[in-house]
Amino acid sequence: QKKVHVLVIPKGEYLDLDDFNSKASEIEIMEFLKAITHVANLMGVKDKGYRALTNIGNDGGQEVPHLHFHIFAGEKIGKMVS
């Protein structure tokens, strides 16, 4: 729903960020975080800015039971929560 909306998904099966942080190796965590920046760079949005977002649990708005980050960019994003 933004000009740029890309998903970054780890190879392993993780429910959410909490699950990932408790089960993934230090190397996998580091490489996944680097991958988010790499994808933003590939999309050409790193320099102007972007939002990387993940939802955790029902109250956090998680609809898909698998860890993924959204990258939103290409326009002014605005406030997260009003």
N, C-alpha and C positions, 0 to 999 in steps of 0.2 A: 504494500500500500504506500510505498515510497518509491521514488525513481529507481533506487537501487535497493533490492531486498534479496540477500543471499543467505543460504544456510551453510554452516560449517558443522560437520558431524564427525565425531571420533570413530575410528574403526571398531573399537571394542563396544560391547553391549553394556551401556550404563543407563540407569534409570534417569538420573538427573545429576547436577553438579555435585551435590553432596555424596552421592554414590560414587561418582568418578573420583573425587578427592580421597575417598576412603579405600578404594580398590585399585586404582591405577598406580603404576610405578611413577617415581619422581621424573624419570625421563619422558614417559608418556604425557604427564601433566605439562611439563615444560614444552614439549614439542607441539602439543595441541594448542597451547596459548600462543606459541609462535605462528602456528598455522592460521589463526584468526588474523593476525597482522599481515601475514603473507597474502591471504585471500583479499584483504582490503587493498593491499598494494596492487595485486593483479587486476582488481576492479577499478583502479585508478582513483580511489577515494581517500587513501591514507593521508595525503597532505592537507586536504580541505577539512577532513574530519568525518567521523562516522560513529554510530552507536552499535556496540556489541551487547546483545541481550540474550539471557536465558531465563526461563521460568522454572520454578521449583515448586512442585505440589499444587494441589487444588487452589489454595488461597493465593498462590503465586501466579495463577493463570496457566499452569502447564496443562496442555491438551493432548500432547503426544508423549507416551511413556518411554522416551528415549532422549538422552542428552543431545541437544543441538543448540547452537548459538545462531541468532539472527544478526546479520549485519545490515543496518539501515543507513542509507547515505544518498547523496545526490541532490539534496535540498536541506533547508533548515529543518531540523527534527523537532525542536521545541521541548517543552517540559515533559518529563516522564509521567508525573502524576499531578493532577490538579488539586 
